[in-house]
Amino acid sequence: MTILTIKQARATIKLVATAGKKLDERIHTVAVSGLYHFFNSGDLDILSDLVLAMPKSGRGNAFKNWVTKHAPVKWVDKARNNAGGWKKNGDIAEEWTSIVDTAQAEPFWLKEDTEAPVFNPKQYAANVRKKLEKEGVSMSDFIAELSGINVQAPAVVPVEVTH
């Protein structure tokens, strides 16, 4: 990885903004088309392939939530030879064309992002406590077990700086 100068970083940000907007538009066009084909013929390959093609930073979970809001489907990680894919999960509404129109007007990135909830340490601790109780493990035993773990810092990765 190369560290960019401030000037290079600013120029790259402009490129990312332009490319990102075009990518959002392309994803949305394919997504709405995929919904249409699902409702029209039951074909889920377009929607499945789109999820798998999205970049890691493409907010895949927000997209999956958007699809399940508009179509009676669910994501199955083991579908399509373990690559992952959509499976029908209910009946298709008779008036599905209005659903496609609504989906067209509401791109998935306009809704609140459910991928990155704010970390709540108290809720996390409550969830850990509940899980431990279910497993029959006391909190003091759990803490004692954690105390014996030797954690090492990750290796430092060298970075090239350009001027």
C-alpha distance (Angstrom), angle and dihedral (degrees) to the residues before:
residue distance angle dihedral
M1 . . .
T2 3.78 . .
I3 3.80 123.2 .
L4 3.79 108.4 -132.7
T5 3.76 124.7 -139.0
I6 3.80 115.4 -114.0
K7 3.82 89.7 -102.1
Q8 3.83 91.8 49.8
A9 3.82 91.5 46.2
R10 3.81 92.2 52.0
A11 3.80 91.6 48.9
T12 3.81 90.2 48.4
I13 3.81 91.5 49.8
K14 3.81 88.8 57.9
L15 3.81 89.9 51.3
V16 3.81 91.1 48.4
A17 3.81 91.6 50.2
T18 3.80 92.6 52.2
A19 3.80 94.8 42.8
G20 3.81 91.3 44.4
K21 3.79 93.5 53.7
K22 3.80 91.2 49.3
L23 3.81 90.8 46.6
D24 3.83 91.7 50.4
E25 3.81 89.6 51.8
R26 3.81 92.7 48.1
I27 3.80 93.1 47.6
H28 3.80 90.7 49.2
T29 3.81 93.3 48.7
V30 3.81 91.6 50.4
A31 3.83 91.8 43.4
V32 3.81 94.3 53.4
S33 3.81 89.3 44.4
G34 3.80 88.9 50.7
L35 3.81 90.8 52.4
Y36 3.80 89.9 49.8
H37 3.81 92.3 51.6
F38 3.80 91.8 46.6
F39 3.80 92.4 51.6
N40 3.80 93.4 41.2
S41 3.82 100.0 44.4
G42 3.81 109.4 0.9
D43 3.82 92.1 -109.6
L44 3.80 111.8 149.1
D45 3.80 97.8 171.3
I46 3.83 94.8 97.6
L47 3.81 92.6 53.5
S48 3.82 92.2 42.8
D49 3.80 93.9 47.8
L50 3.80 90.5 47.8
V51 3.82 92.9 55.9
L52 3.79 90.6 49.5
A53 3.83 92.3 47.0
M54 3.80 96.2 49.6
P55 3.80 115.5 108.3
K56 3.80 116.4 -106.9
S57 3.81 88.9 -109.0
G58 3.81 90.8 50.1
R59 3.83 96.6 100.3
G60 3.79 93.9 -113.2
N61 3.80 94.4 176.6
A62 3.80 92.0 53.0
F63 3.80 87.9 50.4
K64 3.82 91.5 49.5
N65 3.81 89.9 51.1
W66 3.81 89.6 50.8
V67 3.82 92.1 51.6
T68 3.82 93.5 48.9
K69 3.80 89.6 48.8
H70 3.80 90.5 58.4
A71 3.81 103.8 32.6
P72 3.81 137.2 39.8
V73 3.81 93.8 -114.6
K74 3.78 139.4 113.7
W75 3.79 131.6 -154.4
V76 3.80 113.9 -114.0
D77 3.81 116.0 -167.6
K78 3.81 92.6 -158.6
A79 3.82 95.5 49.9
R80 3.79 122.4 111.1
N81 3.82 97.2 25.7
N82 3.83 93.2 -42.4
A83 3.82 92.8 -57.2
G84 3.81 89.9 110.2
G85 3.76 130.1 -115.5
W86 3.79 149.2 167.2
K87 3.79 121.9 -78.3
K88 3.79 126.2 -166.4
N89 3.80 110.5 -101.4
G90 3.80 108.0 -178.5
D91 3.77 141.4 -14.4
I92 3.79 125.5 -43.2
A93 3.81 113.5 -117.1
E94 3.80 115.3 -115.7
E95 3.81 91.0 -130.3
W96 3.79 94.8 52.0
T97 3.82 94.4 141.5
S98 3.82 89.7 73.7
I99 3.81 88.6 51.9
V100 3.81 89.9 55.2
D101 3.82 89.6 48.3
T102 3.81 90.4 51.8
A103 3.81 91.4 47.8
Q104 3.81 89.4 50.1
A105 3.81 90.1 55.5
E106 3.83 94.8 46.0
P107 3.82 112.9 54.8
F108 3.79 112.5 -161.6
W109 3.79 93.8 -115.9
L110 3.83 93.0 61.4
K111 3.80 93.5 69.6
E112 3.78 126.4 79.4
D113 3.77 109.3 -77.5
T114 3.78 108.7 -113.1
E115 3.80 92.4 -175.1
A116 3.77 97.1 79.9
P117 3.79 112.0 41.9
V118 3.77 116.9 177.4
F119 3.79 110.8 -94.6
N120 3.79 110.9 -110.2
P121 3.83 110.0 -166.2
K122 3.81 93.5 -167.3
Q123 3.80 91.5 53.2
Y124 3.80 90.2 45.4
A125 3.81 91.1 51.9
A126 3.82 90.6 47.9
N127 3.81 90.1 51.5
V128 3.82 91.3 49.2
R129 3.81 91.2 48.4
K130 3.81 91.3 49.4
K131 3.82 91.5 49.0
L132 3.81 91.6 48.6
E133 3.81 91.8 49.8
K134 3.79 89.9 50.4
E135 3.82 89.6 51.8
G136 3.82 92.0 45.6
V137 3.81 94.3 -116.0
S138 3.80 121.4 136.6
M139 3.79 120.5 -130.7
S140 3.82 90.8 -122.1
D141 3.83 91.3 54.1
F142 3.78 89.9 48.3
I143 3.83 92.2 50.8
A144 3.79 90.7 47.0
E145 3.80 89.5 52.2
L146 3.81 91.1 49.8
S147 3.81 91.0 49.0
G148 3.79 90.2 61.6
I149 3.81 95.0 54.3
N150 3.79 115.5 105.2
V151 3.82 108.0 -144.9
Q152 3.79 118.3 -165.7
A153 3.78 125.6 -158.8
P154 3.81 116.2 -110.8
A155 3.78 118.7 -99.5
V156 3.80 116.9 -92.7
V157 3.80 113.7 -113.3
P158 3.82 116.1 -143.5
V159 3.81 114.1 -123.7
E160 3.81 127.5 -157.5
V161 3.82 115.1 -135.0
T162 3.80 119.2 -152.5
H163 3.79 124.6 -159.5
